[in-house]
Amino acid sequence: MPKALRIVLLLAPGLGLVVGLMALVVYRAAAQSLGLYNFAGTDTLGLTHWQDLLSNHNYWGAIRWSAYVATTSSLIAVALAYPLALWLRRPFRGSTFLSAMIKAPYLVPGLVAAFLLINVISFHGFVNEFLVWTGIWQKPVRMQNDKFGYAVIGLQVWKQLPLAFLLLTGAIQSIPDPVLHAAQDLGAGMLARFRKIILPLTAKAMQAALILIFIGAAGDFSFQSIAGPTRQDSMATLMTQLQGANHNDWNGAAVVGVSLMALSLVGAVAFAGLVQLVAKLAEKAR
């Protein structure tokens, strides 16, 4: 039996189940967006639901907002994870504790973290009360549900930083010490070693981190619903509103779901291309 066929047969049970379920979900969402599987009425195949949402400014606002939050969160999380992974590359006293603290957000559910943040930054939360008490502010300042989404982005970075840290740490630790020592002996400084050695060798890990964080942040519901702007929907909150009791528009929600999958695909391709471009530029600079 050919080796390739043996590999396919070994992967078929697990991989086939995953691919089959994904294909079923994508088909169901796509069919429902075209008017089929209408739980609130009769099935009518067509582009009516797409036309309705494409002419809705809330739909386009949700796409822009989700893309903004996901892109910003991904870039900031990876930018913070890189120096942390480099710092903790080699064990030292307390490094295990620091590494555990960076991974601690995995132990806190996102909804709980959002509520905790609201308690801290609300109009009468800890930050406002402390700053008013110290006299720095004369009266409380509204920080909750800010229109720029700083709270949502901060929560996303806090929650997704461990993922970027784990991926980058594994890639950085796999770089042999003699390679870095040789570059240092040849006169390469810290920045030069990062640009010419570490960055090209960890590009795949950075690419994976950016894509995974983007997809997770683009489809997040809990942070947006608790800490996001009150007058701005994300794709996830818009989808739940359309499907909710007030609208009961399952087909419209499916349109948003398909659009969210498309946004995730576009973001993944864009980040993959960006990382490859950065890696090529780093290679040419050697």
Contacts in CASP RR format, 6 or more apart in sequence:
PFRMAT RR
TARGET T0000
AUTHOR 0000-0000-0000
METHOD contacts of the structure
MODEL  1
MPKALRIVLLLAPGLGLVVGLMALVVYRAAAQSLGLYNFAGTDTLGLTHW
QDLLSNHNYWGAIRWSAYVATTSSLIAVALAYPLALWLRRPFRGSTFLSA
MIKAPYLVPGLVAAFLLINVISFHGFVNEFLVWTGIWQKPVRMQNDKFGY
AVIGLQVWKQLPLAFLLLTGAIQSIPDPVLHAAQDLGAGMLARFRKIILP
LTAKAMQAALILIFIGAAGDFSFQSIAGPTRQDSMATLMTQLQGANHNDW
NGAAVVGVSLMALSLVGAVAFAGLVQLVAKLAEKAR
26 261 0 8 1.000
28 37 0 8 1.000
29 254 0 8 1.000
29 257 0 8 1.000
29 258 0 8 1.000
29 261 0 8 1.000
30 254 0 8 1.000
30 258 0 8 1.000
31 37 0 8 1.000
32 38 0 8 1.000
32 250 0 8 1.000
32 251 0 8 1.000
32 254 0 8 1.000
33 49 0 8 1.000
33 50 0 8 1.000
33 251 0 8 1.000
33 252 0 8 1.000
33 254 0 8 1.000
33 255 0 8 1.000
33 257 0 8 1.000
33 258 0 8 1.000
34 45 0 8 1.000
34 46 0 8 1.000
34 47 0 8 1.000
34 49 0 8 1.000
34 50 0 8 1.000
34 251 0 8 1.000
35 43 0 8 1.000
35 44 0 8 1.000
35 45 0 8 1.000
35 46 0 8 1.000
35 48 0 8 1.000
35 49 0 8 1.000
35 251 0 8 1.000
36 43 0 8 1.000
36 45 0 8 1.000
37 43 0 8 1.000
37 250 0 8 1.000
38 44 0 8 1.000
38 250 0 8 1.000
38 251 0 8 1.000
39 248 0 8 1.000
39 250 0 8 1.000
40 248 0 8 1.000
40 249 0 8 1.000
40 250 0 8 1.000
49 249 0 8 1.000
49 251 0 8 1.000
49 252 0 8 1.000
49 254 0 8 1.000
49 255 0 8 1.000
50 255 0 8 1.000
52 252 0 8 1.000
53 59 0 8 1.000
53 252 0 8 1.000
53 255 0 8 1.000
53 256 0 8 1.000
58 233 0 8 1.000
58 238 0 8 1.000
59 238 0 8 1.000
59 256 0 8 1.000
59 259 0 8 1.000
61 232 0 8 1.000
61 233 0 8 1.000
62 232 0 8 1.000
62 233 0 8 1.000
62 234 0 8 1.000
62 235 0 8 1.000
62 237 0 8 1.000
62 238 0 8 1.000
62 256 0 8 1.000
63 235 0 8 1.000
63 259 0 8 1.000
63 263 0 8 1.000
65 232 0 8 1.000
65 233 0 8 1.000
65 234 0 8 1.000
66 217 0 8 1.000
66 218 0 8 1.000
66 219 0 8 1.000
66 234 0 8 1.000
66 235 0 8 1.000
66 236 0 8 1.000
66 260 0 8 1.000
66 263 0 8 1.000
67 218 0 8 1.000
67 263 0 8 1.000
67 267 0 8 1.000
69 149 0 8 1.000
69 152 0 8 1.000
69 153 0 8 1.000
69 156 0 8 1.000
69 217 0 8 1.000
69 218 0 8 1.000
69 220 0 8 1.000
69 224 0 8 1.000
69 234 0 8 1.000
70 156 0 8 1.000
70 213 0 8 1.000
70 214 0 8 1.000
70 215 0 8 1.000
70 216 0 8 1.000
70 217 0 8 1.000
70 218 0 8 1.000
70 219 0 8 1.000
70 263 0 8 1.000
70 267 0 8 1.000
71 214 0 8 1.000
71 267 0 8 1.000
72 153 0 8 1.000
73 153 0 8 1.000
73 154 0 8 1.000
73 156 0 8 1.000
73 157 0 8 1.000
73 160 0 8 1.000
73 213 0 8 1.000
73 214 0 8 1.000
73 217 0 8 1.000
74 160 0 8 1.000
74 209 0 8 1.000
74 210 0 8 1.000
74 213 0 8 1.000
74 214 0 8 1.000
74 217 0 8 1.000
74 271 0 8 1.000
75 210 0 8 1.000
76 153 0 8 1.000
76 154 0 8 1.000
76 157 0 8 1.000
77 156 0 8 1.000
77 157 0 8 1.000
77 160 0 8 1.000
77 161 0 8 1.000
77 163 0 8 1.000
77 164 0 8 1.000
77 209 0 8 1.000
77 213 0 8 1.000
78 164 0 8 1.000
78 168 0 8 1.000
78 206 0 8 1.000
78 209 0 8 1.000
78 210 0 8 1.000
78 213 0 8 1.000
80 157 0 8 1.000
80 161 0 8 1.000
80 164 0 8 1.000
81 161 0 8 1.000
81 164 0 8 1.000
81 165 0 8 1.000
81 167 0 8 1.000
81 168 0 8 1.000
81 209 0 8 1.000
82 168 0 8 1.000
82 206 0 8 1.000
84 102 0 8 1.000
84 165 0 8 1.000
85 165 0 8 1.000
85 168 0 8 1.000
85 169 0 8 1.000
85 170 0 8 1.000
85 172 0 8 1.000
86 172 0 8 1.000
86 194 0 8 1.000
86 198 0 8 1.000
88 95 0 8 1.000
88 98 0 8 1.000
88 99 0 8 1.000
88 169 0 8 1.000
89 169 0 8 1.000
89 172 0 8 1.000
89 173 0 8 1.000
99 169 0 8 1.000
102 161 0 8 1.000
102 162 0 8 1.000
102 165 0 8 1.000
103 162 0 8 1.000
103 165 0 8 1.000
103 166 0 8 1.000
104 162 0 8 1.000
105 113 0 8 1.000
105 158 0 8 1.000
105 159 0 8 1.000
105 161 0 8 1.000
105 162 0 8 1.000
106 162 0 8 1.000
108 116 0 8 1.000
110 155 0 8 1.000
110 159 0 8 1.000
110 222 0 8 1.000
110 223 0 8 1.000
111 222 0 8 1.000
111 226 0 8 1.000
113 155 0 8 1.000
113 158 0 8 1.000
113 159 0 8 1.000
113 223 0 8 1.000
114 155 0 8 1.000
114 222 0 8 1.000
114 223 0 8 1.000
114 225 0 8 1.000
114 226 0 8 1.000
114 227 0 8 1.000
115 226 0 8 1.000
117 151 0 8 1.000
117 155 0 8 1.000
117 227 0 8 1.000
118 144 0 8 1.000
118 226 0 8 1.000
118 227 0 8 1.000
119 125 0 8 1.000
119 126 0 8 1.000
120 126 0 8 1.000
120 127 0 8 1.000
121 127 0 8 1.000
121 128 0 8 1.000
121 143 0 8 1.000
121 144 0 8 1.000
121 151 0 8 1.000
122 128 0 8 1.000
122 143 0 8 1.000
122 144 0 8 1.000
123 140 0 8 1.000
123 142 0 8 1.000
123 144 0 8 1.000
124 140 0 8 1.000
125 140 0 8 1.000
127 143 0 8 1.000
128 137 0 8 1.000
128 140 0 8 1.000
128 141 0 8 1.000
128 143 0 8 1.000
129 140 0 8 1.000
131 137 0 8 1.000
131 141 0 8 1.000
132 138 0 8 1.000
132 139 0 8 1.000
132 140 0 8 1.000
143 151 0 8 1.000
144 151 0 8 1.000
144 227 0 8 1.000
145 151 0 8 1.000
145 227 0 8 1.000
145 228 0 8 1.000
145 229 0 8 1.000
145 230 0 8 1.000
146 228 0 8 1.000
146 229 0 8 1.000
147 229 0 8 1.000
147 231 0 8 1.000
147 232 0 8 1.000
149 227 0 8 1.000
149 228 0 8 1.000
149 229 0 8 1.000
151 227 0 8 1.000
151 228 0 8 1.000
152 223 0 8 1.000
152 224 0 8 1.000
152 227 0 8 1.000
152 228 0 8 1.000
155 223 0 8 1.000
155 227 0 8 1.000
156 213 0 8 1.000
156 217 0 8 1.000
156 220 0 8 1.000
156 223 0 8 1.000
159 223 0 8 1.000
160 213 0 8 1.000
160 216 0 8 1.000
160 217 0 8 1.000
163 209 0 8 1.000
163 212 0 8 1.000
163 213 0 8 1.000
164 209 0 8 1.000
164 213 0 8 1.000
167 205 0 8 1.000
167 206 0 8 1.000
167 208 0 8 1.000
167 209 0 8 1.000
167 212 0 8 1.000
168 202 0 8 1.000
168 205 0 8 1.000
168 206 0 8 1.000
168 209 0 8 1.000
170 205 0 8 1.000
171 201 0 8 1.000
171 202 0 8 1.000
171 204 0 8 1.000
171 205 0 8 1.000
171 206 0 8 1.000
172 198 0 8 1.000
172 202 0 8 1.000
174 201 0 8 1.000
175 197 0 8 1.000
175 198 0 8 1.000
175 201 0 8 1.000
175 202 0 8 1.000
179 197 0 8 1.000
180 193 0 8 1.000
180 197 0 8 1.000
180 198 0 8 1.000
183 189 0 8 1.000
183 192 0 8 1.000
183 193 0 8 1.000
183 196 0 8 1.000
183 197 0 8 1.000
184 193 0 8 1.000
188 196 0 8 1.000
188 197 0 8 1.000
195 282 0 8 1.000
195 285 0 8 1.000
196 282 0 8 1.000
196 285 0 8 1.000
196 286 0 8 1.000
199 206 0 8 1.000
199 278 0 8 1.000
199 279 0 8 1.000
199 282 0 8 1.000
200 279 0 8 1.000
200 282 0 8 1.000
200 283 0 8 1.000
203 275 0 8 1.000
203 276 0 8 1.000
203 278 0 8 1.000
203 279 0 8 1.000
203 282 0 8 1.000
206 275 0 8 1.000
207 271 0 8 1.000
207 272 0 8 1.000
207 275 0 8 1.000
207 276 0 8 1.000
210 271 0 8 1.000
210 274 0 8 1.000
210 275 0 8 1.000
211 267 0 8 1.000
211 268 0 8 1.000
211 271 0 8 1.000
211 272 0 8 1.000
214 264 0 8 1.000
214 267 0 8 1.000
214 268 0 8 1.000
214 271 0 8 1.000
215 264 0 8 1.000
215 268 0 8 1.000
218 235 0 8 1.000
218 260 0 8 1.000
218 263 0 8 1.000
218 264 0 8 1.000
218 267 0 8 1.000
219 234 0 8 1.000
219 235 0 8 1.000
219 236 0 8 1.000
219 260 0 8 1.000
219 264 0 8 1.000
220 234 0 8 1.000
220 236 0 8 1.000
221 234 0 8 1.000
221 236 0 8 1.000
221 237 0 8 1.000
221 240 0 8 1.000
224 233 0 8 1.000
224 234 0 8 1.000
224 236 0 8 1.000
224 237 0 8 1.000
225 236 0 8 1.000
225 237 0 8 1.000
233 241 0 8 1.000
235 256 0 8 1.000
235 257 0 8 1.000
235 259 0 8 1.000
235 260 0 8 1.000
235 263 0 8 1.000
236 260 0 8 1.000
238 256 0 8 1.000
239 253 0 8 1.000
239 256 0 8 1.000
239 257 0 8 1.000
239 260 0 8 1.000
240 253 0 8 1.000
241 247 0 8 1.000
242 249 0 8 1.000
242 250 0 8 1.000
242 252 0 8 1.000
242 253 0 8 1.000
242 256 0 8 1.000
243 249 0 8 1.000
243 250 0 8 1.000
243 252 0 8 1.000
243 253 0 8 1.000
END
